[in-house]
Amino acid sequence: MNVFKKVVVMSVLSLSAVVSSQAVELRAADNSTFTQLCMTAVSGNRAATHNAIKDSGYSKNFVINNVQCNSKDMITFIQQYGTNVESMVKALDKQGTHVTIKDLAMLSRKYN
């Protein structure tokens, strides 16, 4: 039984080494504005991404809806290759957020 445990532990360690060595390294193909936006967004730095979008002269909604990163929309690209994914997606995908406050209560008045 002791030999079996050693074999299992060695297999798990080998598998984890193989998985970690297959990490994707992204490189920018050019210095275009959209490429830089994609590379900044995938870095996971929300402030840098916000500043890059602001400096590009485009609105956040335009960037989210029109910029393609490796033939994927920016949110999908971040989810697949990015770091700090949850925070980045939450920060970028706020264009659909809309709040409406409706007053449903009404003061009842008695008229004589």
Number of C-alpha atoms within 10 A of each C-alpha: 5 6 8 9 10 11 11 11 12 12 12 12 12 11 12 11 11 11 10 9 9 8 9 9 6 11 8 10 8 9 9 9 14 18 18 19 24 24 18 20 29 25 18 20 16 19 13 14 23 16 12 19 23 12 12 14 10 11 12 18 15 10 19 16 13 12 19 18 19 10 9 12 16 23 23 14 19 23 15 12 16 23 15 15 20 12 12 22 19 11 14 18 13 11 11 7 6 6 6 5 5 6 6 5 6 6 5 6 6 5 4 3
